[in-house]
Amino acid sequence: MNHPFSIEKREFHLPDQHITYRIYRNPDIESKRRLVLLHGAGVAGVDTWDAVIAFSSQWSEVLVPDQRGMGDTYYPDRKEHPFTAQELVADLNALVDHLGWWQFDLGGYSMGGLVSLLFKQQHSDRVGKQFLLESAVLDRPCWETTVDLREKFSEASIHLRQNIDIAKGVTNFLDAIAPNRKVSPQVEEVTINRLAYRPEGFANALDCVTREIKQIDREQLVAAQGDVTSFIGGHSVDLMHQYQRELAERLANWHYFMVAGTDHSLPFQKPRQIGKIMNEEMQRFMNKK
């Protein structure tokens, strides 16, 4: 189908990073609200969000950057280097400052969810409505189990970094994050190829989250958020759903949605459904103001 938004690809150069980003615009949408969407580890922004944006009707402009180690964003020397979650937050802050986007809604998938949570915590006045798709650090009710899960991701990163059996490293990651996935061999191959595009950058992204999870206070992080709509795949582990239900019952600003028939790959598998719920949740948010 023809995408209802025009898409402009640009670069923004920082001293240690050449950030590639896309701005989606739809002048037919009356709302002047802006939305920033952050992808997860190992996947480019356009691959993650392009289809979801096509079903969005509440934002006239959407910003989709590629984060460090992924997509078309590179260090000036074109080599892969380790990075931290705080550097990703700083990159986003520099980019929105550069564009003059002083206020916007914010969404994040997986690792991008962690970055969006940290950004909201540090720049609460800039962020309106929030969307999370299986955000990192919100995996399990038990914090120790959440940390243990990250160690499995770090094991996967060893294979990716050694550049010997990249497919095995990606499969180890998928087995840890989506153990109940139900996909065809063709879909599995597409997923592995997508995540293996920049294997060392993917490994650095996994390690980035593992380092951050060892030093954050999750309760403080969650308490610092605004109005959150959180999506969890129907095939994802029960503990993830349990934690999201607990948050929704405990916090008036937390809204949990189970996306049937999908797993951790929910933005790729169910973009129409996610876009529809995002539109409805945005309208709810605006109506309560």
MOURLIN-V14368 format. One record per backbone hydrogen bond with DSSP energy under -0.5 kcal/mol. CO is the residue of the C=O (numbers start at 0). NH is the residue of the N-H. E is the energy in kcal/mol with one decimal. If there is no record, write none. Layout:
{{CO;NH;E} {CO;NH;E}}
This chain:
{{5;24;-2.3} {7;22;-2.3} {9;20;-2.4} {11;13;-0.6} {11;18;-2.9} {13;16;-1.0} {16;13;-3.6} {16;18;-0.8} {17;19;-0.5} {17;73;-1.7} {18;11;-2.8} {19;65;-2.9} {20;9;-3.1} {21;23;-0.5} {21;63;-2.9} {22;7;-2.1} {23;61;-2.4} {24;5;-2.9} {25;28;-1.7} {27;29;-0.6} {32;59;-1.3} {32;60;-1.2} {33;104;-3.0} {34;62;-3.0} {35;106;-2.8} {37;108;-2.2} {39;42;-1.2} {43;47;-1.6} {44;48;-2.5} {45;49;-1.8} {48;52;-2.7} {49;53;-1.3} {50;54;-0.7} {51;54;-1.3} {52;55;-2.1} {59;25;-2.2} {60;34;-1.8} {61;23;-3.2} {62;36;-2.5} {63;21;-1.9} {64;38;-0.5} {64;66;-0.5} {66;69;-1.9} {69;72;-1.7} {73;17;-3.2} {74;77;-2.4} {78;74;-0.6} {83;87;-1.5} {84;88;-2.1} {85;89;-2.3} {86;90;-2.5} {87;91;-2.1} {88;92;-2.4} {89;93;-2.5} {90;94;-2.3} {91;95;-2.7} {92;96;-1.9} {93;97;-2.3} {94;98;-2.0} {95;99;-1.0} {95;100;-2.5} {96;99;-0.6} {99;101;-1.3} {103;127;-2.1} {104;35;-2.5} {105;130;-2.2} {106;37;-2.3} {107;132;-2.5} {108;111;-2.3} {109;112;-0.9} {109;113;-1.3} {109;135;-2.3} {110;114;-2.0} {111;115;-2.3} {112;116;-2.3} {113;117;-2.5} {114;118;-2.5} {115;119;-2.4} {116;120;-2.1} {117;121;-1.9} {118;122;-2.7} {122;125;-1.7} {122;126;-0.6} {123;126;-0.6} {125;103;-2.5} {128;105;-2.5} {129;228;-1.9} {130;107;-2.2} {131;133;-0.6} {131;230;-3.2} {132;109;-2.5} {134;137;-1.4} {141;145;-1.8} {142;146;-2.3} {143;147;-2.3} {144;148;-2.1} {145;149;-1.5} {146;150;-1.3} {147;151;-1.1} {148;151;-0.6} {148;152;-1.4} {149;153;-2.0} {150;154;-1.7} {151;155;-1.7} {152;156;-1.8} {153;157;-0.9} {154;157;-0.6} {154;158;-0.9} {155;159;-1.6} {156;160;-2.6} {157;161;-2.0} {158;162;-0.9} {158;163;-0.8} {164;168;-1.7} {165;169;-2.4} {166;170;-2.6} {167;171;-2.6} {168;172;-1.9} {169;173;-2.6} {170;174;-2.7} {171;175;-1.6} {172;176;-2.6} {173;177;-2.6} {177;180;-1.6} {180;182;-0.5} {183;187;-2.5} {184;188;-2.1} {185;189;-2.1} {186;190;-2.5} {187;191;-2.6} {188;192;-2.5} {189;193;-2.2} {190;194;-2.2} {191;195;-1.6} {193;196;-0.9} {195;198;-0.7} {197;201;-2.5} {198;202;-2.4} {199;203;-2.5} {200;204;-1.8} {201;205;-2.3} {202;206;-2.5} {203;207;-2.0} {204;208;-1.8} {205;209;-1.9} {206;210;-2.5} {207;211;-2.0} {208;212;-2.5} {209;213;-0.8} {210;213;-0.7} {211;214;-1.7} {211;215;-1.0} {215;217;-0.7} {216;220;-2.3} {217;221;-2.9} {218;222;-2.3} {219;223;-1.1} {220;223;-0.5} {221;224;-1.6} {225;227;-0.8} {226;129;-2.3} {227;229;-0.5} {227;254;-2.6} {228;131;-2.8} {229;256;-3.1} {230;133;-2.3} {231;258;-2.9} {232;235;-1.7} {236;239;-0.9} {236;240;-1.3} {237;241;-2.8} {238;242;-2.2} {239;243;-2.0} {240;244;-2.5} {241;245;-2.1} {242;246;-2.2} {243;247;-2.4} {244;248;-2.2} {245;249;-2.0} {246;250;-2.8} {250;253;-1.4} {252;227;-2.9} {252;254;-0.5} {253;255;-0.5} {254;229;-3.2} {256;231;-2.4} {256;258;-0.5} {257;259;-0.9} {258;233;-3.2} {258;261;-0.9} {261;234;-3.5} {262;265;-1.1} {264;267;-1.4} {264;268;-1.9} {265;269;-2.7} {269;273;-2.3} {270;274;-2.8} {271;275;-2.3} {272;276;-2.2} {273;277;-2.6} {274;278;-2.1} {275;279;-2.2} {276;280;-2.9} {277;281;-2.2} {278;282;-2.0} {279;283;-2.2} {280;284;-2.4} {281;285;-2.3} {282;286;-2.3} {283;287;-1.5} {284;288;-0.6} {285;288;-0.7}}
